[in-house]
Amino acid sequence: MTRLERIKARAKAATEGKTCCRCGETLPLSSFHIDSNSSDGRRGACKSCRAIETRMRGDWQRKWREEHRGHYNAQAREYRKRKGAVAWNKEWNARYKAAHRRECNANYAVWRAIQQGLLTRQPCEVCGKPDANAHHDNYAHPLDVRWLCPSHHKRHHAALKELDK
C-alpha cells in the first residue's frame, strides 16, 4: 500500500469509524488500540475484543502451567543451578535481614502467631478484600497490625513516603 493510500484510509476511518474484525461492530477510532503498522493506524480488533482474548490467553497459560508443573519446576531448578541464583539469593537475604532485623522479626512474629492461632487474618480494613497483608505501624509492637490488601498497602506506604519528603 502506498503512502497516499494509507493517508486516505486513515482519513476515511477517522470520519466513518472502523469495523472490528472480531465482533463486526462499527466503532469510533478511540475504541481501537494504536498500531503504526496498520494501514489506518489502528489494530483490527476493538479494545473489548482484545481484552477478552487477553483473558482467554491468561486462562490458557495458567491451565498449561498447572498441567506441566513438574516440567516447569524442573526447568526453573536447572536454571537456578546453572546461574548460581540460589547462592546469590541466600547472600541477598542475609544482607536484607541484617539491615532490616526489626521488620523481619515483626513479620516472623505475625507469621508465627497466625500459625499458632493467636492471630487470625482479617479482610482489608479499607475495601474488605479477603487477601490482606499485615501492616505494622510500629515494629516495636509486632502483633499490633492493620490488615490491608496489596493495593491499599502499597498506597499507604506511598502516602507515608510523601509525608517524609
Beta strands, then each sheet from edge to edge (+ up, - down):
strand 1: 18-19
strand 2: 26-27
strand 3: 32-34
strand 4: 42-46
strand 5: 133-136
strand 6: 145-148
sheet 1: 1+ 2-
sheet 2: 3+ 4-
sheet 3: 5+ 6-
end
